[in-house]
Amino acid sequence: MSRLQDVVQRGTHAARPAANTVAWGTLYYETDTAQTFQSDTTNWNTYSDGGSGAATSLPHTFMLMGA
Protein backbone atom coordinates (compact mmCIF):
# COMPACT_ATOMS: atom_id res chain seq x y z
CA MET A 1 0.00 0.00 0.00
CA SER A 2 1.31 3.45 -0.90
CA ARG A 3 1.63 6.20 1.64
CA LEU A 4 -0.05 9.51 0.84
CA GLN A 5 3.30 11.33 0.57
CA ASP A 6 4.33 8.76 -2.06
CA VAL A 7 1.38 9.49 -4.35
CA VAL A 8 0.94 13.23 -3.72
CA GLN A 9 4.23 15.01 -4.26
CA ARG A 10 5.46 18.56 -4.84
CA GLY A 11 8.61 20.32 -5.95
CA THR A 12 10.12 22.14 -8.89
CA HIS A 13 9.72 21.03 -12.48
CA ALA A 14 13.40 20.07 -12.59
CA ALA A 15 13.01 17.88 -9.49
CA ARG A 16 9.97 15.98 -10.82
CA PRO A 17 10.77 12.25 -10.95
CA ALA A 18 10.37 10.22 -14.13
CA ALA A 19 6.77 9.08 -14.60
CA ASN A 20 7.84 5.43 -14.67
CA THR A 21 9.46 5.66 -11.21
CA VAL A 22 6.26 6.49 -9.32
CA ALA A 23 2.98 4.67 -8.73
CA TRP A 24 0.17 4.99 -11.29
CA GLY A 25 -2.01 7.97 -10.39
CA THR A 26 0.69 9.85 -8.49
CA LEU A 27 0.05 13.60 -8.44
CA TYR A 28 2.95 16.05 -8.66
CA TYR A 29 2.49 19.78 -8.01
CA GLU A 30 5.18 21.95 -9.56
CA THR A 31 5.89 24.81 -7.18
CA ASP A 32 7.60 26.89 -9.88
CA THR A 33 4.90 26.55 -12.56
CA ALA A 34 1.80 26.17 -10.32
CA GLN A 35 0.70 23.15 -12.39
CA THR A 36 -0.31 19.68 -11.23
CA PHE A 37 0.44 16.53 -13.21
CA GLN A 38 -0.67 12.91 -12.86
CA SER A 39 1.50 9.93 -13.76
CA ASP A 40 0.20 7.04 -15.85
CA THR A 41 3.61 5.34 -15.31
CA THR A 42 4.64 6.33 -18.84
CA ASN A 43 3.96 10.07 -19.01
CA TRP A 44 3.07 12.98 -16.77
CA ASN A 45 -0.37 14.22 -17.88
CA THR A 46 -1.71 17.68 -17.05
CA TYR A 47 -4.10 17.41 -14.12
CA SER A 48 -4.74 21.13 -13.60
CA ASP A 49 -3.49 24.30 -15.23
CA GLY A 50 -2.89 26.17 -11.99
CA GLY A 51 -4.70 29.27 -13.14
CA SER A 52 -8.38 28.52 -13.50
CA GLY A 53 -8.81 26.41 -10.39
CA ALA A 54 -10.57 23.74 -12.46
CA ALA A 55 -9.11 20.29 -12.99
CA THR A 56 -8.54 19.15 -16.55
CA SER A 57 -10.60 16.17 -17.67
CA LEU A 58 -8.51 13.01 -18.00
CA PRO A 59 -9.35 9.76 -19.81
CA HIS A 60 -9.30 7.97 -16.45
CA THR A 61 -10.14 8.89 -12.88
CA PHE A 62 -7.67 9.27 -10.06
CA MET A 63 -7.71 6.53 -7.49
CA LEU A 64 -5.24 5.14 -5.00
CA MET A 65 -4.31 1.62 -5.98
CA GLY A 66 -4.70 -0.80 -3.10
CA ALA A 67 -6.68 1.65 -1.00
C-alpha positions as a printed Julia matrix, in Angstrom:
67×3 Matrix{Float64}:
   0.0    0.0     0.0
   1.31   3.45   -0.9
   1.63   6.2     1.64
  -0.05   9.51    0.84
   3.3   11.33    0.57
   4.33   8.76   -2.06
   1.38   9.49   -4.35
   0.94  13.23   -3.72
   4.23  15.01   -4.26
   5.46  18.56   -4.84
   8.61  20.32   -5.95
  10.12  22.14   -8.89
   9.72  21.03  -12.48
  13.4   20.07  -12.59
  13.01  17.88   -9.49
   9.97  15.98  -10.82
  10.77  12.25  -10.95
  10.37  10.22  -14.13
   6.77   9.08  -14.6
   7.84   5.43  -14.67
   9.46   5.66  -11.21
   6.26   6.49   -9.32
   2.98   4.67   -8.73
   0.17   4.99  -11.29
  -2.01   7.97  -10.39
   0.69   9.85   -8.49
   0.05  13.6    -8.44
   2.95  16.05   -8.66
   2.49  19.78   -8.01
   5.18  21.95   -9.56
   5.89  24.81   -7.18
   7.6   26.89   -9.88
   4.9   26.55  -12.56
   1.8   26.17  -10.32
   0.7   23.15  -12.39
  -0.31  19.68  -11.23
   0.44  16.53  -13.21
  -0.67  12.91  -12.86
   1.5    9.93  -13.76
   0.2    7.04  -15.85
   3.61   5.34  -15.31
   4.64   6.33  -18.84
   3.96  10.07  -19.01
   3.07  12.98  -16.77
  -0.37  14.22  -17.88
  -1.71  17.68  -17.05
  -4.1   17.41  -14.12
  -4.74  21.13  -13.6
  -3.49  24.3   -15.23
  -2.89  26.17  -11.99
  -4.7   29.27  -13.14
  -8.38  28.52  -13.5
  -8.81  26.41  -10.39
 -10.57  23.74  -12.46
  -9.11  20.29  -12.99
  -8.54  19.15  -16.55
 -10.6   16.17  -17.67
  -8.51  13.01  -18.0
  -9.35   9.76  -19.81
  -9.3    7.97  -16.45
 -10.14   8.89  -12.88
  -7.67   9.27  -10.06
  -7.71   6.53   -7.49
  -5.24   5.14   -5.0
  -4.31   1.62   -5.98
  -4.7   -0.8    -3.1
  -6.68   1.65   -1.0
